[in-house]
Amino acid sequence: MKILHVDLGDRSYPIYIDHGLLQNEDLLQRHIPSGQVMIVSNTTVAPLYLQPVVDALEEKQVATVILPDGEQYKTLESTSTIFDALLERRFSRNATLIALGGGVIGDIGGFAAACYQRGIAFVQIPTTLLAQVDSSVGGKTGVNHALGKNMIGAFYQPRCVIADTGVLETLDDRQFSAGIAEVIKYGLIRDKAFFLWLENNLEALLARDKEAMAYAIERSCINKAEVVAADEQESGLRATLNLGHTFGHAIETGAGYGCYLHGEAVAIGTCQAADLSRRLGWLDDADVARIVALFRKAGLPVTPPQDLSTQRFLELMAVDKKNIDGKIRLILLESIGSATLPVSVEKQPLEETLNQYGRN
């Protein structure tokens, strides 16, 4: 078992990575501080993996909330469903909430834990590749709004992250590819050697080779943990983790939540960010071609929806947490392996990217 640590002083916590961790009862019990446990999952994950978690907690007072599956359900309404269940069962502030699912469940569950009685313990058990390499680590929780993605939320750290790589065996190919988008991101923003490894080993990763998966998850989590430890609340360095996300969130919101998986939208957005970086003189044509080729090889889309106009893109990108004083600020690439902090971009090159990229 690999054990990594997110170093946040008295709020530090471990990330466990191994095959078969859901059957490790001692591991789960170790991080449950009280007798009351609320497990939040969804209609896809619960039939597969809820029972082993319940069985591991047989001496606890366990309740469950099963939400519909999909980004379109990442809402305040879903969060209220969790609050209802906690209150109906009279759960105290010593209770623990377990988020068992992908990024949507982790974000909703974490947000509910942050809010209920001003904060209860929670544990992340991510069941998708994207959640294991990215969203379960770092304490970003929240829900979407019709006008913008992830605009309502809180920074709230889990007690631990339990990443059972065995659950990825039941993940469908589309979801698996979506997770690879976030894996590629780490190579682009700060780990060029990892980007090179991905270029040489993507076939093994797509084939779900156990060693390749374990390495990609571990390397991604190491990168995420280092960034979060240096900048927990995104005042600087942590913003680089949003490479491609401003474009991507605009795509998700504009197309309608659930039309694109988060990783798919991020893949497109990262290609757009690379194109804009080229227009600003930081990347060359060969760099952009390598980036686009790797996303394509991972089975991910690389062009935005044709019906999302440049004006609509700009309107949606204006609703972003990195923006200041009404100016769109983006994470771009100075080179493969090095990202910028948020930068304001002149309107012309941004519109050129939005007008031309994917619309030739």
C-alpha positions in Angstrom: 0.0 0.0 0.0 1.2 3.5 -0.9 0.7 6.1 1.8 1.1 9.8 0.8 0.5 12.8 3.1 -1.1 16.2 2.5 0.9 18.4 4.9 -1.5 21.0 6.4 -0.3 21.1 10.0 -3.0 19.9 12.4 -5.3 19.2 9.5 -2.8 16.9 7.6 -4.2 13.7 6.4 -3.1 10.5 4.5 -3.9 9.3 1.0 -4.0 5.5 0.8 -3.5 3.9 -2.6 -3.8 0.1 -3.2 -5.9 -2.6 -4.7 -8.7 -4.0 -2.4 -8.8 -1.2 0.2 -12.6 -1.4 0.6 -12.1 -4.8 2.2 -9.6 -3.3 4.7 -12.0 -2.9 7.7 -9.2 -1.8 10.1 -8.2 1.1 7.8 -11.7 2.5 7.6 -12.4 2.1 11.3 -9.2 4.0 12.1 -10.5 7.2 10.6 -14.1 7.1 12.0 -14.0 9.1 15.2 -17.6 8.4 16.4 -20.4 5.9 16.3 -22.6 7.8 13.8 -21.7 7.5 10.1 -23.6 8.8 7.0 -22.5 7.3 3.7 -23.3 9.4 0.6 -23.2 7.6 -2.7 -25.1 7.4 -6.0 -27.2 5.0 -8.0 -24.3 3.8 -10.0 -21.7 3.2 -7.3 -23.9 2.1 -4.4 -25.0 -1.3 -5.9 -21.3 -2.1 -6.5 -19.5 -0.9 -3.5 -21.8 0.3 -0.7 -22.2 -3.0 1.1 -18.5 -3.6 1.7 -18.3 -0.2 3.4 -21.4 -0.8 5.5 -20.0 -4.2 6.5 -16.8 -2.6 7.6 -18.7 -0.4 9.9 -21.1 -3.0 11.4 -20.6 -1.7 15.0 -21.5 1.9 14.0 -24.9 3.6 13.5 -24.8 3.7 9.7 -27.2 5.6 7.5 -27.1 6.2 3.7 -28.1 8.7 1.2 -28.2 7.5 -2.5 -28.3 10.4 -5.0 -28.9 10.2 -8.7 -25.7 9.9 -10.8 -24.5 12.9 -12.9 -23.1 16.4 -12.9 -26.6 17.8 -13.3 -27.4 16.7 -9.7 -24.5 18.5 -8.2 -26.8 21.1 -6.7 -28.0 22.7 -3.5 -31.1 20.5 -3.7 -28.9 17.4 -3.5 -27.0 18.9 -0.5 -30.4 19.6 1.2 -31.2 15.9 0.8 -28.1 15.0 2.8 -29.0 17.6 5.5 -32.5 16.2 5.7 -31.1 12.7 6.3 -28.6 13.9 8.9 -31.3 15.8 10.8 -34.0 13.1 10.6 -31.6 10.7 12.2 -30.4 13.3 14.7 -26.8 13.0 13.8 -24.5 15.1 16.1 -21.5 17.2 15.2 -19.4 14.2 16.2 -20.7 12.3 13.2 -18.7 11.3 10.1 -19.8 11.6 6.5 -18.2 9.2 4.0 -18.3 10.3 0.3 -18.4 7.1 -1.7 -18.3 7.9 -5.4 -16.7 10.1 -8.1 -16.0 13.8 -8.1 -19.6 14.9 -7.9 -20.3 12.8 -4.8 -17.0 13.9 -3.2 -17.8 17.6 -3.8 -21.4 17.4 -2.6 -20.6 15.2 0.4 -17.7 17.4 1.4 -19.7 20.5 1.1 -22.5 19.0 3.3 -19.9 17.9 5.9 -18.5 21.4 5.9 -21.9 23.0 6.5 -23.7 20.5 8.8 -23.4 21.9 12.4 -20.6 24.1 11.1 -18.4 21.1 10.2 -18.3 17.3 10.8 -15.6 14.8 9.9 -15.6 13.3 6.5 -13.8 10.6 4.6 -13.2 10.5 0.8 -13.5 7.1 -0.9 -13.2 8.0 -4.6 -14.4 5.5 -7.1 -13.4 7.1 -10.5 -10.0 7.8 -11.8 -10.6 11.5 -11.9 -11.6 11.6 -8.3 -8.7 9.4 -7.2 -6.1 11.6 -8.9 -7.6 15.0 -8.4 -11.0 16.0 -6.8 -10.8 13.9 -3.7 -7.5 15.5 -2.6 -7.2 19.1 -1.4 -10.5 19.9 0.3 -12.3 21.8 -2.5 -16.0 21.1 -2.0 -19.1 22.6 -3.5 -22.0 22.6 -5.9 -22.9 24.1 -9.3 -25.2 27.0 -10.1 -27.1 27.5 -13.3 -24.9 30.6 -13.9 -21.5 29.0 -13.1 -19.8 25.8 -12.1 -18.4 25.3 -8.6 -19.4 28.8 -7.6 -20.9 27.8 -4.2 -18.6 25.8 -1.9 -16.0 25.7 0.8 -12.4 24.6 1.5 -12.8 21.6 3.8 -10.3 18.9 4.2 -11.1 15.2 4.7 -9.7 13.0 7.5 -8.3 10.7 4.8 -8.6 9.6 1.2 -8.9 5.9 0.5 -8.2 5.2 -3.2 -9.0 1.6 -4.0 -7.6 1.0 -7.5 -9.6 -2.2 -7.7 -12.8 -0.2 -8.2 -11.5 1.2 -11.5 -12.0 -2.2 -13.0 -15.7 -1.5 -13.2 -15.3 2.1 -14.5 -16.5 2.5 -18.1 -14.1 3.6 -20.7 -15.5 7.1 -21.1 -15.2 7.9 -17.4 -11.7 6.3 -17.3 -10.5 8.6 -20.2 -12.0 11.6 -18.5 -9.8 10.9 -15.5 -6.7 10.8 -17.7 -7.4 14.4 -18.6 -6.5 15.4 -15.1 -3.5 13.1 -15.0 -2.1 14.8 -18.2 -2.7 18.2 -16.5 -0.1 17.4 -13.8 2.5 16.7 -16.4 1.8 19.9 -18.2 1.7 22.3 -15.3 4.7 21.1 -13.2 6.0 17.6 -14.0 7.5 17.4 -17.5 9.1 14.0 -16.7 5.6 12.7 -16.0 4.3 14.1 -19.3 7.1 12.2 -21.1 6.1 9.1 -19.2 2.5 9.5 -20.3 3.6 9.9 -23.9 5.5 6.6 -23.6 3.0 4.6 -21.4 -0.5 5.8 -22.3 -1.3 2.5 -24.0 -0.6 0.6 -20.8 -2.6 3.1 -18.8 -5.6 2.9 -21.1 -5.4 -0.9 -20.9 -5.6 -0.5 -17.1 -2.3 -2.2 -16.4 -2.2 -2.3 -12.6 1.4 -1.0 -12.4 0.7 1.8 -14.8 -2.5 2.8 -13.0 -0.8 2.7 -9.6 2.1 4.9 -10.8 -0.2 7.4 -12.5 -2.4 7.8 -9.5 0.5 8.0 -7.1 2.4 10.6 -9.2 -0.7 12.7 -9.7 -1.5 12.6 -5.9 2.1 13.6 -5.1 1.8 16.6 -7.3 -1.6 17.6 -6.0 -0.5 17.1 -2.3 2.6 19.3 -2.8 0.6 22.1 -4.4 -2.2 22.0 -1.8 0.3 22.0 1.1 2.0 25.1 -0.4 -1.3 27.0 -1.1 -4.4 25.4 0.5 -6.9 28.2 -0.4 -5.7 29.0 -3.9 -4.1 32.4 -3.3 -1.4 31.7 -5.8 0.3 28.4 -6.8 -2.8 26.2 -6.4 -4.5 28.2 -9.2 -2.2 26.4 -11.7 -4.3 23.2 -11.0 -7.0 25.0 -13.0 -5.2 24.8 -16.4 -7.9 24.5 -19.0 -10.7 24.7 -16.4 -11.9 28.3 -17.2 -12.5 27.2 -20.8 -13.8 23.8 -19.6 -16.2 25.1 -17.1 -17.7 27.4 -19.7 -18.2 24.4 -21.9 -19.9 22.4 -19.2 -22.2 25.3 -18.2 -22.9 26.3 -21.8 -23.6 22.8 -23.1 -25.7 21.9 -20.0 -24.3 20.0 -17.0 -23.9 16.4 -17.8 -23.5 16.8 -21.5 -19.7 16.7 -21.2 -17.9 14.9 -18.4 -15.7 17.2 -16.4 -12.5 15.6 -17.7 -13.7 15.9 -21.3 -14.4 19.6 -20.9 -11.0 20.1 -19.3 -9.3 18.2 -22.2 -10.9 20.6 -24.7 -10.1 23.6 -22.4 -6.5 22.6 -22.0 -6.1 22.4 -25.8 -7.5 25.9 -26.0 -5.2 27.1 -23.3 -2.3 25.6 -25.2 -3.4 27.3 -28.4 -3.6 30.6 -26.6 -0.2 30.1 -25.0 1.2 29.6 -28.6 -0.4 32.8 -29.7 1.3 34.6 -26.9 4.7 33.2 -27.9 5.2 30.7 -25.1 4.6 27.4 -26.9 5.5 26.5 -30.4 3.4 24.6 -32.9 5.2 21.3 -32.1 4.3 21.7 -28.4 0.7 22.3 -29.1 0.6 19.3 -31.5 2.1 17.1 -28.8 -0.5 18.2 -26.2 -3.4 17.7 -28.5 -2.1 14.3 -29.7 -1.9 13.0 -26.1 -5.5 14.0 -25.3 -6.6 12.5 -28.6 -4.7 9.3 -27.9 -6.5 9.1 -24.5 -9.8 9.1 -26.3 -10.8 12.6 -25.3 -12.4 15.4 -27.3 -10.1 18.2 -28.3 -12.4 20.8 -29.9 -15.3 22.8 -28.4 -18.9 22.4 -29.3 -19.6 24.2 -32.6 -22.8 25.9 -31.3 -21.0 27.7 -28.4 -20.3 31.1 -29.9 -17.3 33.2 -29.0 -19.6 35.8 -27.3 -21.3 33.1 -25.2 -17.8 31.6 -24.3 -16.7 35.0 -23.1 -19.9 35.5 -21.0 -19.4 32.1 -19.3 -15.7 32.6 -18.8 -16.4 35.9 -17.0 -18.0 33.8 -14.2 -14.8 32.3 -12.8 -13.3 32.5 -9.3 -9.9 33.6 -10.7 -11.3 36.7 -12.3 -10.7 40.1 -10.6 -12.4 43.4 -11.3 -14.2 41.9 -14.3 -11.0 40.7 -16.1 -10.7 37.2 -17.3 -7.6 35.6 -15.8 -6.3 32.3 -17.1 -3.7 29.7 -16.3 -1.5 29.2 -19.4 1.7 27.3 -20.3 5.1 28.9 -20.5 6.4 25.5 -21.6 5.4 21.8 -21.3 5.9 21.2 -17.5 5.6 24.9 -16.5 2.3 26.8 -16.0 1.8 30.5 -15.3 -0.1 31.9 -12.3 -3.4 33.5 -13.4 -2.7 36.1 -16.1 -5.0 38.7 -17.7 -5.1 38.2 -21.4 -5.8 40.8 -24.1 -9.1 40.4 -25.8 -7.7 39.9 -29.3 -5.6 36.7 -28.8 -8.3 35.2 -26.6 -11.0 35.8 -29.3 -8.7 34.4 -31.9 -8.4 31.2 -30.0 -12.2 31.1 -29.4 -12.9 32.0 -33.0 -10.5 29.6 -34.7 -9.6 26.7 -32.4 -11.7 23.8 -33.5 -13.7 25.8 -36.0 -11.4 25.7 -39.0 
